[in-house]
Amino acid sequence: MDMRLIRRLHARLIENIDGPLLAIALAIVGFGLATIYSATFYAGGRTVAQVMNLGVGLLAMWFVARLPPQKLMRFAVPLYVVGVVLLVLVFPLGVKVNGARRWLSLGFTRVQPAEILKIAMPLMLAWYFHKHEAMLKIRHYAIAGLLLAVPFALIAEQPDLGTAILVGAAGFYVIFFAGLPWKIIVGMIVAGAAATPFVWSMLRDYQRRRILTLIDPSADPLGSGYHIIQSTIAIGSGGPFGKGWLQGTQTHLEFIPERHTDFIFAVFSEERGLAGNCILLILYLLLIVRGLTITARAPTLFARLLGGSITLSFFTYAFVNMGMVSGILPVVGVPLPFMSYGGTALVTLFLGIGILMGIQSHRMLVKQ
């Protein structure tokens, strides 16, 4: 009797969990925990904190995975509104760190409202297009663009260009999958190119330096070029198989900045080498393929738009971070998904995993 009860409870706990998706995400997290431990000089405090963050993230994932897509739609508007309100409150009430005001203090911890929009933005736009599915017109795409532009502008003004790019990408993927005409996309590209001088004038001085540094990091090797130079040295010094776990000299001589957050890929590359990087890239590829497979099987427009946006957001995270650490993109402060240290970001990522699991487990139950 007891064994039957245990089996029933176990089945109940895992019934909505997608095994392959969870296994891939946890494999990447495992690499991340080992790298965080090395990057923080074996102190262990950050690693333990990240394990606690992982626990919260898994709990959030399990809860969300049990929600069918039609229930998720109920949270779209409230979550979006709350997220935008919190972004506005950041300016008068936020905690300022390193010249940026991005966090709200809750006394016992700090939260970054911009992280909420990584989920709220695609959720809101997927709900909006699902609501108008039968009569989509150009004005609906324009309104969706406005819904995206408001949080994007607020986040960029903090300033947090990296998170703004991620939120903007998540929203754009929804609009694109909703059938945005190619003539509008081409027009946007042309308009964006024409507006480059205006955009350049709107950038802050440090943002301009980052772009110029990308062209020639050696122009300011001890200033704006320092991050890229040191990270590329670390990546190159890893060789085919790396220097070994805990053996990275660039890491432990403190040449690599932001070792456990934005530049964790440089630490990983130095210790694991090209072989480790290939394994990591395969894991990210498997994560994206699994997410797109779940998306393709989704029975409703809302689920397809939401699943596709979340999956490609994982790709954007990884591409932008690895590109910036490798010196092919400007440094914009984007963490490596499931690898970098950070509580709010990790919980948000596992919320995305949970949403994909919910779409997968309820795909046969949703009425079309």
DOTI-415514 format. One record per residue (C-alpha): residue number from 1; residue in one letter; chain; x, y, z. Coordinates in steps of 0.02 Angstrom, whole numbers, padded with zeros to 5 digits, always signed. Layout:
residues N
ATOM    n  res  chain    east   north      up
ATOM  NUM    A      A       X       Y       Z
...
END
This chain:
residues 368
ATOM    n  res  chain    east   north      up
ATOM    1    M      A  +00000  +00000  +00000
ATOM    2    D      A  +00137  +00119  +00049
ATOM    3    M      A  +00235  +00081  -00109
ATOM    4    R      A  +00081  +00110  -00217
ATOM    5    L      A  +00054  +00277  -00130
ATOM    6    I      A  +00235  +00326  -00159
ATOM    7    R      A  +00224  +00277  -00343
ATOM    8    R      A  +00062  +00375  -00362
ATOM    9    L      A  +00139  +00527  -00280
ATOM   10    H      A  +00295  +00512  -00387
ATOM   11    A      A  +00190  +00499  -00545
ATOM   12    R      A  +00089  +00650  -00490
ATOM   13    L      A  +00247  +00752  -00464
ATOM   14    I      A  +00323  +00715  -00634
ATOM   15    E      A  +00168  +00700  -00743
ATOM   16    N      A  +00190  +00872  -00823
ATOM   17    I      A  +00380  +00870  -00828
ATOM   18    D      A  +00463  +00851  -00998
ATOM   19    G      A  +00613  +00739  -00961
ATOM   20    P      A  +00724  +00784  -01110
ATOM   21    L      A  +00698  +00971  -01087
ATOM   22    L      A  +00735  +00964  -00900
ATOM   23    A      A  +00887  +00852  -00925
ATOM   24    I      A  +00964  +00971  -01052
ATOM   25    A      A  +00934  +01124  -00943
ATOM   26    L      A  +01006  +01039  -00788
ATOM   27    A      A  +01160  +00982  -00886
ATOM   28    I      A  +01196  +01164  -00932
ATOM   29    V      A  +01163  +01218  -00751
ATOM   30    G      A  +01285  +01085  -00692
ATOM   31    F      A  +01422  +01158  -00801
ATOM   32    G      A  +01374  +01329  -00734
ATOM   33    L      A  +01387  +01279  -00551
ATOM   34    A      A  +01559  +01203  -00577
ATOM   35    T      A  +01617  +01358  -00669
ATOM   36    I      A  +01545  +01478  -00539
ATOM   37    Y      A  +01638  +01381  -00403
ATOM   38    S      A  +01801  +01400  -00498
ATOM   39    A      A  +01770  +01582  -00545
ATOM   40    T      A  +01739  +01631  -00364
ATOM   41    F      A  +01900  +01549  -00305
ATOM   42    Y      A  +01823  +01397  -00220
ATOM   43    A      A  +01737  +01505  -00088
ATOM   44    G      A  +01576  +01410  -00117
ATOM   45    G      A  +01460  +01549  -00060
ATOM   46    R      A  +01404  +01598  -00235
ATOM   47    T      A  +01387  +01416  -00284
ATOM   48    V      A  +01275  +01377  -00135
ATOM   49    A      A  +01172  +01533  -00172
ATOM   50    Q      A  +01152  +01477  -00353
ATOM   51    V      A  +01095  +01305  -00295
ATOM   52    M      A  +00963  +01391  -00190
ATOM   53    N      A  +00914  +01496  -00341
ATOM   54    L      A  +00902  +01334  -00440
ATOM   55    G      A  +00784  +01262  -00309
ATOM   56    V      A  +00669  +01413  -00324
ATOM   57    G      A  +00679  +01404  -00513
ATOM   58    L      A  +00633  +01218  -00516
ATOM   59    L      A  +00486  +01249  -00399
ATOM   60    A      A  +00425  +01390  -00513
ATOM   61    M      A  +00449  +01278  -00665
ATOM   62    W      A  +00350  +01135  -00585
ATOM   63    F      A  +00206  +01251  -00541
ATOM   64    V      A  +00196  +01333  -00712
ATOM   65    A      A  +00212  +01166  -00803
ATOM   66    R      A  +00047  +01113  -00723
ATOM   67    L      A  -00045  +01261  -00800
ATOM   68    P      A  -00127  +01234  -00969
ATOM   69    P      A  -00097  +01371  -01098
ATOM   70    Q      A  -00275  +01439  -01084
ATOM   71    K      A  -00245  +01475  -00899
ATOM   72    L      A  -00081  +01561  -00938
ATOM   73    M      A  -00177  +01684  -01046
ATOM   74    R      A  -00264  +01750  -00889
ATOM   75    F      A  -00096  +01812  -00822
ATOM   76    A      A  -00044  +01902  -00981
ATOM   77    V      A  -00119  +02074  -00953
ATOM   78    P      A  -00095  +02082  -00762
ATOM   79    L      A  +00086  +02025  -00772
ATOM   80    Y      A  +00125  +02149  -00912
ATOM   81    V      A  +00044  +02294  -00818
ATOM   82    V      A  +00132  +02249  -00654
ATOM   83    G      A  +00298  +02235  -00745
ATOM   84    V      A  +00281  +02405  -00829
ATOM   85    V      A  +00227  +02487  -00665
ATOM   86    L      A  +00378  +02414  -00575
ATOM   87    L      A  +00491  +02477  -00715
ATOM   88    V      A  +00421  +02652  -00688
ATOM   89    L      A  +00447  +02637  -00499
ATOM   90    V      A  +00630  +02592  -00526
ATOM   91    F      A  +00670  +02772  -00573
ATOM   92    P      A  +00616  +02855  -00409
ATOM   93    L      A  +00636  +02705  -00291
ATOM   94    G      A  +00766  +02592  -00370
ATOM   95    V      A  +00935  +02543  -00299
ATOM   96    K      A  +01080  +02618  -00396
ATOM   97    V      A  +01227  +02502  -00428
ATOM   98    N      A  +01376  +02545  -00540
ATOM   99    G      A  +01286  +02696  -00609
ATOM  100    A      A  +01129  +02600  -00661
ATOM  101    R      A  +00961  +02601  -00571
ATOM  102    R      A  +00888  +02430  -00611
ATOM  103    W      A  +00836  +02349  -00447
ATOM  104    L      A  +00698  +02370  -00318
ATOM  105    S      A  +00739  +02326  -00139
ATOM  106    L      A  +00615  +02216  -00044
ATOM  107    G      A  +00715  +02224  +00117
ATOM  108    F      A  +00768  +02041  +00120
ATOM  109    T      A  +00817  +02038  -00064
ATOM  110    R      A  +00822  +02139  -00224
ATOM  111    V      A  +00722  +02107  -00382
ATOM  112    Q      A  +00752  +02167  -00559
ATOM  113    P      A  +00584  +02213  -00636
ATOM  114    A      A  +00656  +02202  -00811
ATOM  115    E      A  +00672  +02014  -00788
ATOM  116    I      A  +00483  +02001  -00768
ATOM  117    L      A  +00460  +02073  -00943
ATOM  118    K      A  +00561  +01931  -01019
ATOM  119    I      A  +00409  +01822  -00984
ATOM  120    A      A  +00273  +01955  -00977
ATOM  121    M      A  +00316  +02028  -01149
ATOM  122    P      A  +00293  +01871  -01255
ATOM  123    L      A  +00146  +01819  -01145
ATOM  124    M      A  +00058  +01985  -01175
ATOM  125    L      A  +00089  +01989  -01363
ATOM  126    A      A  +00042  +01806  -01386
ATOM  127    W      A  -00122  +01841  -01295
ATOM  128    Y      A  -00153  +01996  -01400
ATOM  129    F      A  -00128  +01907  -01567
ATOM  130    H      A  -00229  +01757  -01508
ATOM  131    K      A  -00372  +01874  -01464
ATOM  132    H      A  -00370  +01953  -01639
ATOM  133    E      A  -00321  +01795  -01733
ATOM  134    A      A  -00473  +01797  -01848
ATOM  135    M      A  -00450  +01977  -01909
ATOM  136    L      A  -00267  +02025  -01903
ATOM  137    K      A  -00232  +02189  -01991
ATOM  138    I      A  -00084  +02308  -02001
ATOM  139    R      A  -00150  +02409  -01854
ATOM  140    H      A  -00138  +02257  -01742
ATOM  141    Y      A  +00048  +02242  -01781
ATOM  142    A      A  +00068  +02429  -01747
ATOM  143    I      A  -00017  +02414  -01576
ATOM  144    A      A  +00091  +02262  -01537
ATOM  145    G      A  +00244  +02365  -01581
ATOM  146    L      A  +00187  +02501  -01460
ATOM  147    L      A  +00160  +02372  -01322
ATOM  148    L      A  +00339  +02315  -01353
ATOM  149    A      A  +00414  +02490  -01366
ATOM  150    V      A  +00355  +02549  -01194
ATOM  151    P      A  +00451  +02423  -01086
ATOM  152    F      A  +00597  +02423  -01208
ATOM  153    A      A  +00619  +02611  -01187
ATOM  154    L      A  +00600  +02603  -00997
ATOM  155    I      A  +00730  +02465  -00981
ATOM  156    A      A  +00852  +02551  -01100
ATOM  157    E      A  +00836  +02711  -00998
ATOM  158    Q      A  +00891  +02627  -00834
ATOM  159    P      A  +01014  +02601  -00926
ATOM  160    D      A  +01012  +02414  -00963
ATOM  161    L      A  +01034  +02394  -01150
ATOM  162    G      A  +01070  +02207  -01137
ATOM  163    T      A  +00905  +02164  -01052
ATOM  164    A      A  +00813  +02286  -01167
ATOM  165    I      A  +00881  +02190  -01317
ATOM  166    L      A  +00822  +02024  -01243
ATOM  167    V      A  +00648  +02091  -01204
ATOM  168    G      A  +00640  +02172  -01376
ATOM  169    A      A  +00693  +02010  -01461
ATOM  170    A      A  +00564  +01908  -01364
ATOM  171    G      A  +00427  +02027  -01418
ATOM  172    F      A  +00486  +02036  -01598
ATOM  173    Y      A  +00485  +01846  -01613
ATOM  174    V      A  +00300  +01845  -01566
ATOM  175    I      A  +00259  +01981  -01693
ATOM  176    F      A  +00360  +01891  -01827
ATOM  177    F      A  +00279  +01722  -01796
ATOM  178    A      A  +00108  +01806  -01797
ATOM  179    G      A  +00134  +01839  -01982
ATOM  180    L      A  +00216  +02010  -01992
ATOM  181    P      A  +00226  +02046  -02181
ATOM  182    W      A  +00399  +02041  -02257
ATOM  183    K      A  +00377  +02210  -02339
ATOM  184    I      A  +00358  +02286  -02165
ATOM  185    I      A  +00512  +02193  -02103
ATOM  186    V      A  +00615  +02256  -02251
ATOM  187    G      A  +00546  +02431  -02221
ATOM  188    M      A  +00597  +02422  -02038
ATOM  189    I      A  +00773  +02368  -02086
ATOM  190    V      A  +00789  +02512  -02210
ATOM  191    A      A  +00718  +02636  -02084
ATOM  192    G      A  +00835  +02570  -01950
ATOM  193    A      A  +00985  +02591  -02063
ATOM  194    A      A  +00931  +02768  -02107
ATOM  195    A      A  +00908  +02810  -01923
ATOM  196    T      A  +01082  +02750  -01874
ATOM  197    P      A  +01153  +02927  -01852
ATOM  198    F      A  +01006  +02975  -01741
ATOM  199    V      A  +01023  +02816  -01638
ATOM  200    W      A  +01210  +02848  -01620
ATOM  201    S      A  +01176  +03022  -01553
ATOM  202    M      A  +01055  +02948  -01424
ATOM  203    L      A  +01180  +02824  -01355
ATOM  204    R      A  +01272  +02861  -01194
ATOM  205    D      A  +01460  +02890  -01202
ATOM  206    Y      A  +01503  +02719  -01128
ATOM  207    Q      A  +01389  +02633  -01254
ATOM  208    R      A  +01477  +02720  -01398
ATOM  209    R      A  +01646  +02670  -01327
ATOM  210    R      A  +01590  +02488  -01321
ATOM  211    I      A  +01545  +02490  -01505
ATOM  212    L      A  +01707  +02577  -01554
ATOM  213    T      A  +01804  +02457  -01443
ATOM  214    L      A  +01731  +02311  -01541
ATOM  215    I      A  +01818  +02378  -01697
ATOM  216    D      A  +01987  +02404  -01611
ATOM  217    P      A  +02001  +02341  -01430
ATOM  218    S      A  +02186  +02385  -01425
ATOM  219    A      A  +02145  +02570  -01439
ATOM  220    D      A  +02106  +02572  -01252
ATOM  221    P      A  +02179  +02410  -01180
ATOM  222    L      A  +02164  +02463  -00998
ATOM  223    G      A  +01995  +02546  -01016
ATOM  224    S      A  +01848  +02503  -01127
ATOM  225    G      A  +01947  +02369  -01221
ATOM  226    Y      A  +02002  +02276  -01065
ATOM  227    H      A  +01851  +02159  -01054
ATOM  228    I      A  +01862  +02098  -01233
ATOM  229    I      A  +02051  +02080  -01234
ATOM  230    Q      A  +02058  +01977  -01075
ATOM  231    S      A  +01909  +01868  -01119
ATOM  232    T      A  +01978  +01827  -01293
ATOM  233    I      A  +02148  +01786  -01216
ATOM  234    A      A  +02062  +01667  -01095
ATOM  235    I      A  +01961  +01583  -01233
ATOM  236    G      A  +02115  +01561  -01344
ATOM  237    S      A  +02225  +01498  -01203
ATOM  238    G      A  +02105  +01354  -01170
ATOM  239    G      A  +02165  +01264  -01326
ATOM  240    P      A  +02082  +01104  -01385
ATOM  241    F      A  +02047  +01027  -01215
ATOM  242    G      A  +02069  +01168  -01089
ATOM  243    K      A  +02182  +01191  -00939
ATOM  244    G      A  +02071  +01088  -00826
ATOM  245    W      A  +01942  +01128  -00694
ATOM  246    L      A  +02008  +01254  -00565
ATOM  247    Q      A  +02166  +01276  -00668
ATOM  248    G      A  +02126  +01433  -00768
ATOM  249    T      A  +02265  +01560  -00748
ATOM  250    Q      A  +02173  +01706  -00826
ATOM  251    T      A  +02031  +01671  -00706
ATOM  252    H      A  +02128  +01647  -00545
ATOM  253    L      A  +02248  +01790  -00578
ATOM  254    E      A  +02090  +01898  -00590
ATOM  255    F      A  +02117  +01959  -00767
ATOM  256    I      A  +01940  +01911  -00822
ATOM  257    P      A  +01809  +02037  -00762
ATOM  258    E      A  +01634  +01985  -00706
ATOM  259    R      A  +01696  +01805  -00701
ATOM  260    H      A  +01541  +01724  -00626
ATOM  261    T      A  +01411  +01827  -00721
ATOM  262    D      A  +01428  +01904  -00895
ATOM  263    F      A  +01600  +01831  -00935
ATOM  264    I      A  +01576  +01655  -00866
ATOM  265    F      A  +01596  +01586  -01043
ATOM  266    A      A  +01777  +01647  -01044
ATOM  267    V      A  +01810  +01552  -00882
ATOM  268    F      A  +01727  +01396  -00951
ATOM  269    S      A  +01824  +01408  -01114
ATOM  270    E      A  +01991  +01426  -01026
ATOM  271    E      A  +01959  +01273  -00918
ATOM  272    R      A  +01867  +01161  -01042
ATOM  273    G      A  +01940  +01216  -01208
ATOM  274    L      A  +01866  +01192  -01380
ATOM  275    A      A  +01799  +01019  -01336
ATOM  276    G      A  +01701  +01087  -01189
ATOM  277    N      A  +01634  +01230  -01294
ATOM  278    C      A  +01572  +01107  -01425
ATOM  279    I      A  +01481  +01006  -01292
ATOM  280    L      A  +01403  +01164  -01223
ATOM  281    L      A  +01349  +01222  -01396
ATOM  282    I      A  +01270  +01051  -01429
ATOM  283    L      A  +01173  +01064  -01266
ATOM  284    Y      A  +01106  +01235  -01315
ATOM  285    L      A  +01063  +01169  -01488
ATOM  286    L      A  +00969  +01022  -01411
ATOM  287    L      A  +00876  +01141  -01296
ATOM  288    I      A  +00821  +01248  -01443
ATOM  289    V      A  +00773  +01098  -01551
ATOM  290    R      A  +00669  +01025  -01409
ATOM  291    G      A  +00584  +01192  -01379
ATOM  292    L      A  +00543  +01213  -01564
ATOM  293    T      A  +00478  +01035  -01573
ATOM  294    I      A  +00359  +01071  -01429
ATOM  295    T      A  +00308  +01234  -01514
ATOM  296    A      A  +00271  +01148  -01679
ATOM  297    R      A  +00152  +01028  -01592
ATOM  298    A      A  +00057  +01165  -01498
ATOM  299    P      A  -00129  +01165  -01542
ATOM  300    T      A  -00167  +01351  -01526
ATOM  301    L      A  -00095  +01512  -01595
ATOM  302    F      A  -00063  +01576  -01419
ATOM  303    A      A  +00040  +01423  -01372
ATOM  304    R      A  +00138  +01425  -01535
ATOM  305    L      A  +00181  +01609  -01522
ATOM  306    L      A  +00229  +01596  -01339
ATOM  307    G      A  +00330  +01436  -01359
ATOM  308    G      A  +00423  +01498  -01512
ATOM  309    S      A  +00467  +01664  -01430
ATOM  310    I      A  +00532  +01582  -01270
ATOM  311    T      A  +00635  +01455  -01366
ATOM  312    L      A  +00716  +01584  -01480
ATOM  313    S      A  +00747  +01695  -01328
ATOM  314    F      A  +00861  +01556  -01262
ATOM  315    F      A  +00953  +01565  -01428
ATOM  316    T      A  +00967  +01755  -01417
ATOM  317    Y      A  +01035  +01745  -01239
ATOM  318    A      A  +01171  +01622  -01288
ATOM  319    F      A  +01215  +01702  -01455
ATOM  320    V      A  +01232  +01879  -01384
ATOM  321    N      A  +01332  +01824  -01231
ATOM  322    M      A  +01453  +01712  -01326
ATOM  323    G      A  +01470  +01842  -01462
ATOM  324    M      A  +01511  +01981  -01340
ATOM  325    V      A  +01635  +01874  -01241
ATOM  326    S      A  +01718  +01816  -01402
ATOM  327    G      A  +01737  +01995  -01465
ATOM  328    I      A  +01618  +01987  -01614
ATOM  329    L      A  +01479  +02088  -01529
ATOM  330    P      A  +01485  +02241  -01415
ATOM  331    V      A  +01484  +02212  -01227
ATOM  332    V      A  +01302  +02238  -01175
ATOM  333    G      A  +01290  +02145  -01010
ATOM  334    V      A  +01191  +01990  -01060
ATOM  335    P      A  +01217  +01835  -00950
ATOM  336    L      A  +01242  +01660  -01021
ATOM  337    P      A  +01077  +01566  -00996
ATOM  338    F      A  +01076  +01433  -00859
ATOM  339    M      A  +01264  +01461  -00834
ATOM  340    S      A  +01289  +01636  -00764
ATOM  341    Y      A  +01260  +01675  -00581
ATOM  342    G      A  +01099  +01768  -00545
ATOM  343    G      A  +00940  +01725  -00450
ATOM  344    T      A  +00807  +01824  -00543
ATOM  345    A      A  +00877  +01776  -00713
ATOM  346    L      A  +00886  +01590  -00671
ATOM  347    V      A  +00708  +01587  -00603
ATOM  348    T      A  +00647  +01678  -00759
ATOM  349    L      A  +00734  +01551  -00871
ATOM  350    F      A  +00655  +01404  -00780
ATOM  351    L      A  +00486  +01490  -00791
ATOM  352    G      A  +00512  +01486  -00978
ATOM  353    I      A  +00556  +01301  -00968
ATOM  354    G      A  +00398  +01273  -00865
ATOM  355    I      A  +00290  +01361  -00995
ATOM  356    L      A  +00361  +01249  -01132
ATOM  357    M      A  +00324  +01097  -01024
ATOM  358    G      A  +00146  +01158  -00996
ATOM  359    I      A  +00122  +01177  -01184
ATOM  360    Q      A  +00191  +01002  -01212
ATOM  361    S      A  +00092  +00912  -01075
ATOM  362    H      A  -00074  +00997  -01115
ATOM  363    R      A  -00064  +00995  -01305
ATOM  364    M      A  -00196  +00858  -01320
ATOM  365    L      A  -00310  +00938  -01192
ATOM  366    V      A  -00328  +01110  -01268
ATOM  367    K      A  -00487  +01136  -01367
ATOM  368    Q      A  -00455  +01218  -01534
END
